[in-house]
Amino acid sequence: MSQFSSEGFDLDAMGNGDSGDDVVYEIGGGVTVDTKQDEEVPPAINGVEKAEQWKQQGNEHFKKGSYLEAYDLYTEAIEACPGDLKGEEILRQRDEFNEAEREKAFSRRRVEEETQRKDKLEEKKEPEKQKPLEQFKLPPQPFGEKLAVYYCNRAAALIHLDRPEDAIKDCDVSALLNPGYTKAYVRRSAAHEKTDNTEEALRDAKTALELEPSNVTLRKSVARLQKIEDERLEKLKAETMDKLKDLGNSILGNFGLSLDNFQAVQDPKTGSYSISFNQNK
């Protein structure tokens, strides 16, 4: 068997053979190198990897208390992450849906009122209970769970930057992207509390507890907010009663009377009240 000789071949064109490319030796001394192309990584995957890098950098700045830098880095993560819909568009679709639902409910009430007016001579019927408005649900989005994290993290930075209204919007987006993401409701609850809206803060805390019923911290948060909300309602009720009393006295004053002339006594057995009049007061 004859041995192979490299004489007449362009060895420099061959390379060193480490690249894994196929080398074809041509008759007459030529060399063709069949270069193997690397498999291209889908752009979406590259985008997610880049977004994760931005998120990690944001987390590092957040831990150090650099909330403005963290906010900027979470924004970079949001922009880098692939997705058909982002924050502003998601909120726009939600607002349009909610407005349409309110218009439908208003139209239904008008029809029901008109029907009751026409049938007022007939047997009186119990009014139908108003149906709750249908809630907007965002269709599943590509990488929606990751985007939910980025928006929720940015909301945490916004709370520390004393921008609770913007934090609420980011949490809205996060919850729509991933309705089962507990942190979206926890952080929105914190943002609502920052605006003194304890009613919404309590509602979000309860939703978070429903998602994680064994979470002791959430249970304590619900109890704390419930106490604050109960105190607020009691204070509101007292203020309302004072205003009604002032209004009643202003009307009765035209007849030389006041609400002090009337005494309400509750029957302990039935819970009903009886009103007595004392002209000497």
Residue, then its C-alpha position, 0 to 999 in steps of 0.5 A: m500500500s502506497q503512503f500518503s504524501s503531502e507534496g503538492f498540497d497547500l497545508d497552510a490552507m488546511g489549518n491545524g485540524d482542531s476546528g472540526d472542519d472537514v478538509v477535502y484534498e483536491i487533485g492537483g494540489g488544492v484544498t477545500v475546507d468545509t466550515k461547519q457553522d455553529e447552530e444559531v441560538p434563537p433570539a428569544i433565548n438570548g433575550v431572556e438570558k440577557a434579561e436575567q443578567w439585568k435582573q441579577q444586577g438589579n438584585e445586587h443593587f437593591k440589596k445594597g440599598s441603591y434603589l434608583e440603580a436597581y430600578d434602572l436595571y429592572t427596566e433593562a430586564i423588562e425591555a430585554c425580555p421577549g414578549d408580545l405585550k409589555g406594561e403600558e399595553i397590558l394596562r391599556q387593554r385592561d382599562e378598555f375591558n373594564e370600561a366596556e364591562r361598566e357600560k354593559a352593567f349600566s345598560r343592563r340596569r337601565v333595561e331592568e329599571e324600565t321593565q320594573r316601571k312597565d310592570k309596576l301594576e303587576e305583582k311586585k317581584e324581588p329585584e334581581k341581584q346585580k351580577p359582579l363585573e367580569q374581571f379582565k384576564l390576560p391571555p398567557q404570554p411568552f415568558g410571562e412568569k419572568l416578566a412578572v418577576y421583573y415588574c414586581n422587583r421594579a415595584a419593590a424599588l419604586i416603593h423604596l423610592d416613595r413612588p407607590e402609585d407607580a409601584i401599584k401599576d407595576c404590580d398590576v402588570s405582574a399580577l396580570l402576567n402571573p395571577g398566581y404570583t404571591k409577591a405581586y399582591v404582597r408588594r401591591s398591598a404595601a404600596h396601597e398602604k403607603t397611599d393610606n388605602t387600607e381597604e385595597a391593602l387588606r384585599d391584596a393581603k387576603t389574596a396573597l394569603e389565599l395563595e399561601p394559606s400556611n404563610v404565618t407572615l401573611r396571616k399576621s399582615v392580614a390581621r394587622l390590616q384588618k384591625i386598621e381597616d375596622e378602626r377606619l370604618e368605625k371612625l368614618k361611621a362616627e363622623t357620618m353620624d355627627k354630620l347627620k346629627d348636625l343636619g337634623n339639628s339644623i332642620l329641627g331648629n326651625f321648629g325650636l327642637s333638636l335631636d336631644n328631644f328624641q331618645a332611641v332605646q334598643d329592645p334587648k330581645t328583638g334588637s329593634y329601636s323605639i323612639s321617645f320624645n321629650q319636649n323639656k330637653 
